[in-house]
């Protein structure tokens, strides 16, 4: 392997499938064009062309993690199969540098009549391991898969979860340089999924990852860059957060159809260096403490809040517009400094341009990887009674809660105004980063969100006392 050579290079890749309307057309296509050429006629085509991929080009650097998003039928699985060598392209070329381990659709590389044990040897051989190498790793593979006595049963008796456990266990023990995962982890249980995610994070320290998922939060969590495929063509390549946001807007537009037209909200870059930043390059926050008049910090968590409404990206239909998002103290006092654990109020205010039958205001707090931490919307207050907002009016949502303790870092508040119900609504104005929260001096040590423990103690009981009890 060359250290400066891309791990994966895709150049002008296209894949065309021949679609026949009737079985007889296959025979006609096999025979008729040859006869037509013999008599000097222009050969007739008895099939329709379906281009699963068209002119796809990109490179993946060694050690990079890249996500691939797109709706069903966009060409994601076809692309991965060509990269892995299980499918030949119609046009273009793919070059890979390093051993590839892939987890594609369930059952690929497995024989349904073979036992799990036999399929371990079969699948590992397809991935380039000798029988001796599999013998040395078999116990580790079996422990990772954790299918118990089913290991010696035909895999046709396996559930989808057991299938993916075995397939991932083999893939995790072949010493691959390039790991390809295609939405397969969604069928695993929580324990196994966490085990796989720990392996993937460990693999990222030494290898290259291609990760396909409909879960854009997972893509942002695992990948630096992302590729958005649509109808076999690349729509966008860039940072995973930006690609995920554009993909969300496009998906909602497809869902709404012609009823609503969403336009991107692309604010001008801030001219002032003091504008709030988001991400790893943002300047560190200056946080006040008790010694300089700030809020007493009883649990070691201080949160600064910056209004980012003017620079927030998103999309809008034009029927309603968010005009302010604020976090304030319960006494109504405005502040940029809050304490983890205190009760706060979030107000989201929107201006209505066209009458909305059932308006909804809501917010979600996300971490820097795009993971939803917590949030709420006003349906809890309005689902029992009809609430109409006429054009020209303003509406305000109010949310009172206890601010959780958060680990150090930056967080964003997504705010939106929508119309409809919980699972059937139209987003009229959706802003990804309306507020920016910066947490400093936190002593939260475990998990995504901390809580204020009222008591932590340790009791030691002597052997004699324990026996007496």
HELIX and SHEET records of a PDB file:
HELIX    1   1 UNK A   23  UNK A   38  1                                  16    
HELIX    2   2 UNK A   76  UNK A   84  1                                   9    
HELIX    3   3 UNK A  116  UNK A  126  1                                  11    
HELIX    4   4 UNK A  131  UNK A  145  1                                  15    
HELIX    5   5 UNK A  148  UNK A  152  5                                   5    
HELIX    6   6 UNK A  155  UNK A  157  5                                   3    
HELIX    7   7 UNK A  160  UNK A  171  1                                  12    
HELIX    8   8 UNK A  184  UNK A  187  5                                   4    
HELIX    9   9 UNK A  190  UNK A  204  1                                  15    
HELIX   10  10 UNK A  216  UNK A  222  1                                   7    
HELIX   11  11 UNK A  240  UNK A  256  1                                  17    
HELIX   12  12 UNK A  257  UNK A  259  5                                   3    
HELIX   13  13 UNK A  290  UNK A  292  5                                   3    
HELIX   14  14 UNK A  309  UNK A  311  5                                   3    
HELIX   15  15 UNK A  379  UNK A  382  1                                   4    
HELIX   16  16 UNK A  463  UNK A  468  1                                   6    
SHEET    1   A 3 UNK A  48  UNK A  60  0                                        
SHEET    2   A 3 UNK A   8  UNK A  19 -1                                        
SHEET    3   A 3 UNK A  91  UNK A  96 -1                                        
SHEET    1   B 6 UNK A 100  UNK A 103  0                                        
SHEET    2   B 6 UNK A 178  UNK A 182  1                                        
SHEET    3   B 6 UNK A 208  UNK A 212  1                                        
SHEET    4   B 6 UNK A  65  UNK A  69  1                                        
SHEET    5   B 6 UNK A 225  UNK A 230  1                                        
SHEET    6   B 6 UNK A 233  UNK A 239 -1                                        
SHEET    1   C 5 UNK A 263  UNK A 265  0                                        
SHEET    2   C 5 UNK A 314  UNK A 316 -1                                        
SHEET    3   C 5 UNK A 425  UNK A 440 -1                                        
SHEET    4   C 5 UNK A 302  UNK A 307 -1                                        
SHEET    5   C 5 UNK A 337  UNK A 339 -1                                        
SHEET    1   D 6 UNK A 263  UNK A 265  0                                        
SHEET    2   D 6 UNK A 314  UNK A 316 -1                                        
SHEET    3   D 6 UNK A 425  UNK A 440 -1                                        
SHEET    4   D 6 UNK A 409  UNK A 420 -1                                        
SHEET    5   D 6 UNK A 359  UNK A 366 -1                                        
SHEET    6   D 6 UNK A 372  UNK A 377 -1                                        
SHEET    1   E 3 UNK A 320  UNK A 329  0                                        
SHEET    2   E 3 UNK A 343  UNK A 352 -1                                        
SHEET    3   E 3 UNK A 394  UNK A 402 -1                                        
SHEET    1   F 2 UNK A 405  UNK A 406  0                                        
SHEET    2   F 2 UNK A 449  UNK A 450 -1                                        
END                                                                             
